[in-house]
Amino acid sequence: MSRLLETIITSLQEIVGSGIKILPGLLTALIIILLTRYAAEFVQQIAHKLGNKTIKSHSLQLLLSKTSYVSTWVIGALFAAVIAFPGLELGDIIATLGLSSVAVGFAFQDIFKNFLAGVLLLLQEPFRINDQVIIGEYEGTVERIDIRTTQIRTYTGEQVLLPNATVFTSAVQVRTAFESRRSDLGVGVDYNTSLPEATKILLQTIKDIEGVLHSPPPEVDIESFGDSSIDLVVRYWTLPQKTEVRRTQTKAIVAIKKAFDLVNINIPYPIRTVYHYDQQQFNDYLPVNGNGNTTQN
């Protein structure tokens, strides 16, 4: 019994002694981790200021800032591991990372996938910050591209967070990619209207509207014969932002209606023609004789 107690005491003493030996290293590693947090934020601020001065692309500025932040954390974590475990060498760390990469990859595959997709989005710049885009069923303004998500603000003031991998693999419609954007406004006139006159009035009216660009010039096309009207399409260009398109379209509708009223050009309502028949003469429910004709009393 005494030997068992001695063995237990000896083992406890060895454990305590080992703990005391590595305690300074653990405390130092903890301090390094805490300092790394502040160092990462400091480096990120410096990278942000440097990027603003030297890089014109806002997306590349974000990429530089995020890369410096992550790199500082990786260096700090490796340095803390070496301090906490003095016998640990860089080769051992690399080997350990290699052995655990498969497990870590499965556990954090979504995070890594979205991170890499975010880096590619910032590098390739299919769209930029403040661009107005349509991604899937969501439409709005790109406000931020983070490590994991792309942040969009909808026109109704809602925030949508889309995974970067989803954004990278989806079809993205960039509505502000170019300096101008075309709108097509349909207009119907009745069949008694002189089409050359209507076309001339539409062109003069649309050119004088504030917000309509002179280059490319507006156009008016006669599209089709409708049920109750001849359908024309006014094509004009505005700035690409949603507010500009919406406000200009409202002005165009008001101005065209006013111009047509001045020259008595009607924008017709849908017309339906109803024919009334004598039900005694055309009756589907009368009995049929052998010759295939209906019989009447």
SVG drawing of the C-alpha trace seen along z (x, -y; Angstrom):
<svg xmlns="http://www.w3.org/2000/svg" viewBox="-94 -72 107 74">
<polyline fill="none" stroke="black" stroke-width="0.4" points="0.0,0.0 2.8,-2.4 4.5,-1.7 1.3,-2.6 1.0,-5.8 4.6,-6.6 4.1,-5.9 1.0,-8.2 2.8,-11.0 5.8,-10.7 3.6,-10.9 1.8,-13.9 5.1,-15.6 6.3,-15.0 3.1,-16.4 3.2,-19.5 6.9,-19.9 6.2,-19.7 3.3,-22.1 5.5,-24.6 8.2,-24.3 5.8,-25.0 3.7,-27.6 5.9,-30.6 5.8,-29.5 2.0,-29.2 1.6,-32.6 4.0,-34.1 2.0,-32.5 -1.2,-33.9 0.3,-37.4 1.5,-37.0 -2.1,-36.1 -3.5,-39.1 -0.9,-41.3 -1.5,-39.8 -5.1,-41.0 -4.0,-44.6 -1.2,-44.1 -3.6,-42.7 -5.9,-45.7 -2.9,-48.1 -1.5,-46.5 -4.9,-46.5 -5.2,-50.2 -1.8,-50.9 -2.7,-48.7 -6.0,-50.6 -4.3,-54.0 -1.5,-52.8 -4.1,-51.2 -6.1,-54.4 -3.0,-56.4 -1.6,-53.9 -4.4,-51.8 -7.4,-53.3 -9.6,-50.2 -11.7,-50.0 -12.0,-46.3 -8.2,-45.8 -8.0,-48.2 -10.3,-45.8 -8.3,-42.8 -5.0,-44.3 -6.6,-45.2 -8.1,-41.8 -5.0,-39.9 -2.7,-41.9 -5.2,-41.2 -5.3,-37.4 -1.5,-37.2 -0.8,-39.0 -3.0,-36.5 -1.3,-33.5 2.2,-34.7 1.2,-35.5 -0.4,-32.1 2.6,-30.3 5.0,-32.3 2.8,-31.7 2.9,-27.9 6.7,-27.9 7.0,-29.8 4.5,-27.6 6.2,-24.4 9.9,-25.1 10.6,-21.7 8.3,-22.4 10.0,-23.3 8.7,-24.9 8.9,-21.6 6.8,-19.9 4.2,-22.6 4.1,-22.2 3.8,-18.5 1.0,-18.8 -0.8,-21.2 -0.4,-18.8 -1.8,-15.8 -4.7,-17.8 -5.5,-19.7 -7.9,-17.0 -9.9,-17.1 -9.8,-20.9 -10.8,-21.1 -13.9,-19.0 -14.8,-20.9 -14.3,-24.4 -14.8,-23.8 -17.7,-26.3 -15.6,-29.0 -12.6,-28.3 -14.7,-28.2 -16.4,-31.5 -13.0,-33.1 -11.4,-32.1 -14.5,-33.2 -14.3,-36.6 -10.7,-37.0 -11.4,-36.2 -14.3,-38.6 -12.0,-41.4 -9.3,-40.5 -11.4,-40.1 -13.9,-42.8 -17.0,-41.6 -18.7,-44.4 -17.5,-47.0 -18.7,-48.5 -21.7,-50.8 -22.6,-49.0 -26.3,-48.1 -26.7,-44.4 -29.2,-41.6 -28.1,-38.3 -30.7,-35.6 -33.9,-37.0 -32.1,-39.8 -31.6,-43.3 -29.8,-46.2 -26.6,-48.1 -23.3,-46.3 -22.2,-47.8 -19.4,-45.4 -17.5,-42.3 -16.4,-40.5 -14.3,-37.3 -17.4,-35.2 -20.3,-37.2 -21.3,-39.9 -23.6,-42.5 -26.3,-44.0 -28.7,-46.8 -32.1,-46.4 -34.0,-49.4 -36.5,-48.9 -33.8,-49.4 -33.3,-45.7 -29.9,-44.0 -29.1,-40.8 -26.0,-38.7 -25.1,-36.4 -22.3,-33.7 -19.4,-34.7 -19.3,-31.2 -23.0,-31.7 -22.2,-35.1 -19.1,-33.8 -21.0,-30.9 -24.2,-32.8 -25.2,-34.9 -24.8,-38.6 -26.5,-41.4 -24.6,-44.6 -27.0,-47.5 -24.4,-50.2 -21.5,-48.7 -21.6,-51.3 -22.2,-55.1 -25.7,-54.9 -28.7,-52.6 -31.6,-52.3 -35.3,-52.3 -38.1,-51.2 -41.4,-52.9 -44.5,-51.5 -47.1,-54.0 -50.3,-53.1 -52.2,-55.4 -55.6,-54.8 -55.8,-53.7 -56.9,-57.2 -53.6,-58.7 -51.0,-59.9 -48.0,-57.7 -45.3,-60.2 -46.9,-62.9 -47.0,-60.8 -43.4,-59.7 -42.3,-63.3 -44.1,-64.4 -42.7,-61.6 -39.1,-62.3 -39.4,-66.1 -41.0,-65.4 -38.5,-62.8 -35.5,-64.9 -36.6,-67.8 -37.1,-65.7 -34.5,-66.3 -32.5,-63.2 -32.6,-61.9 -29.2,-61.7 -28.6,-63.1 -26.0,-60.4 -27.0,-57.8 -30.0,-59.7 -33.6,-58.6 -35.5,-56.5 -39.1,-55.7 -40.1,-52.4 -43.5,-51.2 -43.8,-47.8 -47.1,-46.2 -50.8,-46.4 -52.5,-45.9 -56.1,-44.9 -57.2,-48.5 -54.1,-50.6 -51.0,-50.8 -48.1,-50.2 -45.0,-52.3 -41.9,-52.1 -39.8,-55.1 -36.2,-54.1 -34.1,-56.5 -30.9,-56.5 -30.3,-57.8 -27.7,-57.4 -27.7,-53.8 -28.7,-54.3 -32.2,-53.1 -33.4,-56.4 -32.4,-58.2 -34.2,-55.5 -37.4,-55.7 -37.6,-59.5 -37.0,-60.0 -39.6,-57.5 -42.2,-59.3 -41.3,-62.6 -41.5,-60.9 -45.0,-59.5 -46.3,-62.9 -44.8,-64.8 -46.0,-62.4 -49.6,-62.4 -49.5,-66.3 -48.1,-66.5 -50.7,-64.1 -53.5,-66.0 -52.4,-69.2 -52.8,-67.7 -55.8,-65.5 -54.0,-62.2 -55.8,-59.6 -54.2,-56.8 -57.1,-54.3 -58.6,-52.0 -58.9,-48.3 -61.9,-47.8 -64.2,-44.8 -66.8,-44.3 -69.9,-42.4 -72.4,-41.0 -76.0,-40.1 -77.8,-37.4 -81.4,-36.2 -81.4,-33.3 -84.5,-31.9 -82.6,-31.6 -79.2,-30.4 -80.1,-27.9 -77.7,-25.1 -80.2,-23.3 -82.9,-22.7 -83.5,-19.0 -81.8,-17.8 -83.7,-15.8 -82.4,-13.0 -81.0,-15.4 -78.8,-17.1 -81.0,-20.3 -82.6,-21.8 -86.3,-21.6 -88.4,-24.5 -92.0,-24.6"/>
</svg>
